[in-house]
Amino acid sequence: MHAQETHIQVNQLIYPLFLYDGKGMKEEVKSLPGNYRWSLDKLIPEVEACLELGITTFVLFPAVDEALKDKTASYGFAKDNFYLHAIHTLKNTFPACCIMTDVAMDPYSSDGHDGFVLDGQIMNDETLPILAKMAVAQAQAGADIIGPSDMMDGRVGHIREALDENGFTEVSIMSYTAKYASAFYGPFRDALDSAPKAGDKKTYQMNPANKREALIEAQLDVYEGADYMMVKPALPYLDIIHMLKQNFELPIAAYNVSGECAMLIAACQNGWLSYEKAMPEMLMSIKRAGADVILTYFAKSFAEMRKKGLV
């Protein structure tokens, strides 16, 4: 008898989607084939198709016009923000779907950084109230899970307090607990045009050489009120996923990031790997390491394969 220890359920996958302001738009991300920048009208049928396949949770990322960006990322909580409008529309159209958001300054910042920049420095404490405003605006729009991806110190506690004060005690926080300054984010930045204008993100994202630091970050997130802890990227950090799973009670999420997915797609397009075999094996390795949920651009593809009985 074949005893399989690890199983992936479709509802354990979170599907990242890139949102663009406009109409009639479905534009493929060249560095991430099979993934698109969607306008809301085109995204609605896509979400419906995913729900029918058993995918219930989506994380939305906005591609924001440069003209709307400023030093304080004020468009992030503006009343006419297309991202907030999309969250509201999707929740009203599909009440059963779970919407996770992105909280960081970089999509809306003229500096392209996750935090507030002053004289070339990232100002941690000055960033926190901006992130809190953003989180509350997203909760008001109907978000179920807030995803602070900024890596500022103390942001989980600050956001939790702001949500609770505004009556959003049921809205969860999935903290980007161990987010590394990785080389695997390239296609994501292409999709959103969100690379920093100057410098890099190494001052606030984690050093890929550090492991024990992830335990410290995780302890702080638990203390500050996170509901889930995320490791990003996934594949080069399977040991971190495993370590957090062994040491904490909170559910562990892992982000199978754009570069990891693009790498596999490119190898398969060249005929070097079998997509039908390699893609599920990649996801299985992340699940086996200890991830309770996986954010992956392969979510829909995996769900389609499951429906056909291929995985």
Beta strands, then each sheet from edge to edge (+ up, - down):
strand 1: 13-20
strand 2: 26-28
strand 3: 36-39
strand 4: 57-63
strand 5: 98-100
strand 6: 116-118
strand 7: 121-123
strand 8: 145-146
strand 9: 172-179
strand 10: 228-232
strand 11: 252-256
strand 12: 293-296
sheet 1: 2+ 3- 1- 4- 5-
sheet 2: 2+ 3- 1- 12- 11- 10- 9- 8-
sheet 3: 6+ 7-
end
